[in-house]
Amino acid sequence: MPSQKKNDIAIRMEDVGIEIDGELDSGSEGKNRKAKASPRAGGRNGKPATTEDEEEEEDQDEAPRKRARKKKASAQDSEEEEEEDDRSVKRKGTKAAGRKKKAVKEEEEEEEEQGKKKKGGKGDAKGKGGKEKGNGKDKKKKNGNSSSSGESGDEDSLSEGEMTSLKEEVEEKKKLIATLRNKPWRMKRRLKLLKECQAFVEEFEGALGKGKGRKLYAYKVMMAKKMIKFNRDFDNFKTACIPWERKIKEVESHFGSSVASYFIFLRWMYGLNLVLFAFMFGLVVLPEVMMGLPYGSIPRKTVPRAEQDRAMDISVLLDFGGYCKYSILFYGFYNDERTIGVLQFRLPLSYLLVGLGIFGYSLMVVIRTMARNSDEGGDGGDDGQFTFAFKMFTSWDYLIGNPETADNKYASITTSFKESIVDEQENQKDENIHLRRFLRVLANFLILCSLGGSGFLIYFVVKRSQEFANLDQDELSWFEKNEVEFVMSLLGLVCPPLFETIAELEEYHPRIALKWQLGRIFALFLGNLYTFLFALFDEVNAKLEKEKSIRNATIWGLNEYYSNYSSYHNTTDIPPPDIHPADVIRGPCWETAVGIEFVKLTVSDIQVTYMTILIGDFLRAMIVRFLNYCWCWDLEAGFPSYGEFDISGNVLGLIFNQGMIWMGAFYAPGLVGLNVLRLLTSMYYQCWAVMSCNVPHERVFKASKSNNFYMGLLLLVLFLSLLPVVYTIMTLPPSFDCGPFSGREQMYNVVMETIENDLPAFIGNIFTYATNPGLILPAVLLMVLAIYYLNATSKNYQNANLELKKKMQMARDEEKNRRNNKENTNQVMQDLEDLLPNRSLLPPAAEEEKPPPEIVLEKGSKSPKVAKRPGAAANGKGVNIQKDVSLAAPNPKAAVTHPPGPRGPSGNARGPPPGPARGRGRGTPPSRR
Amino acid sequence: MGSRASTLLREEEIEEIKKETGFSHSQITRLYSRFTSLDKGENGTLSREDFQRIPELAINPLGDRIINAFFPEGEDQVNFRGFMRTLAHFRPIEDNEKNKDPIASEPLNSRSNKLLFAFRLYDLDRDDKISRDELLQVLRMMVGVNISDEQLGSIADRTIQEADQNGDNSISFNEFIKVGNFLIFCIFGNMNYYLT
């Protein structure tokens, strides 16, 4: 039975979904319905001639329903019928709200009449009365189509009677197609009819045919059904495949979308890193492991003799020395053979291309994501018309049957309401704007000061440390040695809370405040990055010097060996010197050193992050929770309380960590794998931590729909980390005895070699031409022009969009305003106005300019945004709208169709004399222009 | 089990239900078996308790309202016909029905009837208006005690302000339809994004 139950619910769900699909062109439908609901509308389109027609159709429409009702009445008790009738009347009443009672009664009478007529004429279900036939076949077809399509869903349940009726209809259609040529209709109508008939015949002929046709049809229907079901399952499957969707939703429901946005960002980052890892692993690490020389075969793959006794010590390994340093994880391990293995895999080339490809791919993905997000647009605050109404009426998910899910849903509804309230409050703020501006300028000034101060401090400390580096290490105190790190972590500890405190002066919406905070801490972290890179470059330069001397010594030693050997053995066939690889003298291999620095930094970052969570959140939560029983004040509500999730810190941590990965991946291929592990664990760890130890923010706010701000920061970091790597690849000479590029002048020489040796000559020529400045310069110019053009176009679109949005808003306000104004006018007039083409019977201009005071007050107290707009519209800003209306207003027919009925107390005095009434239009007397 | 159920259901009855609601034969028999399985009293009618046994309805904050929608005014039993009539609201609108039949008879699953059904869920006192108090009641069901009454009040006010067009501080069915139209528009707009 449960399955049945589920089925039931699923059906219901499907229905709802389909309904929504079906509503697309509700506009026209709605109009039609309205027209039907109030038949006295008659010349809704201002054409009295069509009135009759419509009314006639009305009658026919009424027919089937009446019929059905009567039929039922005969079968069932009449009580039910009465109720049904009642309901239908009520429905009508509500639909044409504000219609006069009399009108309703009139209609009822009419209905009654029709009912009688129908009862007499058409008792049976499928019968098409002669009158109806005469009136036009399209009408009947509609009926036929709708009734038969009801069955088309479930062909297997076609009964005999339905079959015959269907058959008749198909026959009729065929006849119609045959005789269509002779019908005295307009061509357009004929074509339309023809198309419809053909479609119908095609669809249902198969159902009626014998044997093959029938089977084919049944097969088609079955396949269509299967397809629908499959699509649904596939959608479910796709959703289930999104990793951690459940976890993130859970977090979102409790902590709001802002915290969830961090986790979504984390997930995105994980995906990106997986791809990078696949590149790195598949094209560099794996080939070297499978096809390269094994460990210990050549010097670069062996731990030097001096380090060998301590190479397995855990402390050395934790510093990534010893076996770690001479492993696949780092640059130095890779051999410089042009091709390896049976596949002739060009490892050095692949290494270089993957190193650059990682940047290329990341850039592409980040920019593509940004572009895709940006068309979703919006900074998260939805300016929609019915924000609260939607939340109110649609937030519950009717398929929830599990109490735990229901709890989550409750939490998420509450959170989303809270988010909306925060947005709403933000809209309502209208205090002293000058004071606010002053405070904001002040806050920015303060923060700039502190940023500048910390920048100078960093600069100063780095300078000093360079001086210290020249001194003897033993003379320095511990503090002097670790000064840079100390200052850096101090700044990192003090500044963010300081910024947050200062930011409170600004009183931004939390969402905007978060962005500012992110930007400011970002600037601070840049200092961090700068010092790190500075130190690193110093180290690299020192290593390069050292390497040069070692290299010279090695070359000299080799020459000595060769000359000695040849003179001693008197042969030119000299075997290479027989030294154990561990004993060979080597250079310092700066690339591996850099790689180790980055790996160390990443690992320490992981440790710090995890420890912070463990101590700052978990321990704190434990203490607050359990010491609360025996403490003098309320720990939970009072001072320490539970921690909040630090969005800005976490996001920036993630971004800068990614920067480290990008920079370090070239020198330490294993780093990407490490990062994948880190992101994976931190997803679970942080999810757990946030759910168990943190409390939601005081003001839960809605994150911007697009993560574009995060992405922008990421892009900046990507660019910044691209610079040093490309610089080293392009200018610094690679180490002579380690890594895939050893023995070459520059790293990119690998590409040159490949072009020269492996590719046909003409490609080399093409490359020479392509690198000609005469070609590059125009290309750059062209790109700049293209960028300029695209930028200009997008600006224009943006403007147009804004303009349209404004117009829509204005139209809405106008409507509301109008409705509010004629609140007290006669109901009949309202009705008439609904039906008029251009609302030319609006309340007069004077009234519109000055809406009733109590309404303004009410709105003003709720939202100044709204209160301002009606005024704006009336002040003539909505030029376009007004123009539209004033153009349309002088429709003489409209004026004629309407008797100068009672106008209600307020508008009565003006009456609608044709002249002024026309000019008035939507409140645009020419004088005001 | 389906066959047993259909034997209990007379053929002509099925025909009538089909005419009235537009369900197909197999759908009706399936729903009938569902009906009988819900009917613990086995007297051919469902009571409120029967509905409350459906977990989805028991959990739903609007569950009571939905259950109420099955019962005609003042009764606390519903037979299969009534059951089907209510369920017919959930039948999808078919394509050709949608664009060719706008002015023909309105089936139970027409757009406005669906909206009306939803409207009735919120219209507690059946006066064809959703008042502020009714909204507040629904809100309380939906968010419980997590939001203060004052804020709930402001939410209700905002909701009404958004939807209200004639300034009577309540939402009439006409205004509700407007919200519905806009909602559908929005959903569809968003859907385009999620599909790509």
Interface residues (C-beta under 8 A of the other chain):
Chain A: M1 Q4 K5 N7 D8 I9 I11 R12 E14 D15 V16 I18 E19 I20 D21 G22 E23 L24 D25 S26 G27 S28 E29 G30 N32 R33 A35 K36 E57 E58 Q60 D61 E62 A63 P64 R65 K66 A68 K71 K72 A75 Q76 E80 E83 K90 R91 G93 T94 K95 A97 G98 A125 K141 K142 N143 N145 S146 S149 G150 E151 G153 D154 D156 S157 S159 E376 G384 Q385 F386 T387 F388 A389 F390 M392 F393 T394 S395 W396 Y398 L399 I400 G401 N402 P403 A406 Y410 A411 I413 T414 F417 K418 S420 I421 E424 E815 K816 R819 N820 E823 I855 K859 K862 V866
Chain B: E12 E15 E16 K19 E20 G22 S24 H25 S26 Q27 R30 L31 S33 R34 S37 I54 P55 E56 I59 N60 P61 L62 P72 R81 F90 R91 P92 I93 E94 D95 N96 E97 K98 N99 K100 D101 P102 I103 A104 S105 E106 N109 R111 S112 N113 K114 L116 A118 Y122 D128 L135 V138 L139 M142 V143 G144 N146 I147 Q151 S154 I155 D157 R158 T159 Q161 E162 A163 Q165 N166 G167 D168 S172 F173 N174 I177 V179 N181 F182 L183 I184 C186 I187 F188 Y193
